[in-house]
Amino acid sequence: MTNDTERNGNDLPRHWHLDRRVPIALILALLLQSSGAIWWAASISGRVENNERSVSRLETTTETMRQSAQAQAIQLGRIEEQLRALRTDIGRMISAVERGQN
């Protein structure tokens, strides 16, 4: 059986160990940085979920607006045809009135 002080062929310790020369401040800084990274990732995840909901809602609204615009275009075409017919009728009425006055 080997112990922790034995070295392998590269003259490196076989087992990982924490040396007393590593300052507590460094360990705390690494833990704080890691927890900050996890917190940041969680907040990004929440933002992404909110954006997904917003995009879905906007897609629904866009589709509704597209359908409404299409219906309005059809109605506008009908109104234009009615105006043409009215102009034609008014023109005929003016012509009839003018013929009646002569």
C-alpha positions, 0 to 999 in steps of 0.5 A, a space after each residue: 500500500 502506498 502513502 500520500 508522500 510517495 511520488 510517481 515517475 514525474 516527481 509529483 504527489 500521487 494524491 491531491 492535498 491542500 497545503 497550509 500555504 494556501 490563504 483562507 482569503 483565496 479559498 473564500 474568494 473562489 467560493 464567493 466567485 463561484 456562488 456569484 457565477 451560479 447566481 448570475 447564471 440563474 438570473 440569466 435563466 430567468 430572463 431567458 424564460 421571460 423573453 420566451 414568454 414575451 416572444 410568444 405573446 408578440 407572435 400571437 399579437 402579430 398574427 392577430 394584427 396580420 389577420 386584422 390588416 388583411 380584413 381591412 384591406 378587403 373592406 377597403 377594396 369594397 369601399 373603393 368599388 362602392 365609391 366608383 359606383 357612386 361616382 358613376 351614378 352621380 355622373 349619370 344623374 348630373 347628365 340627366 339633369 343637364 339634359 332635362 334643363 335643355 
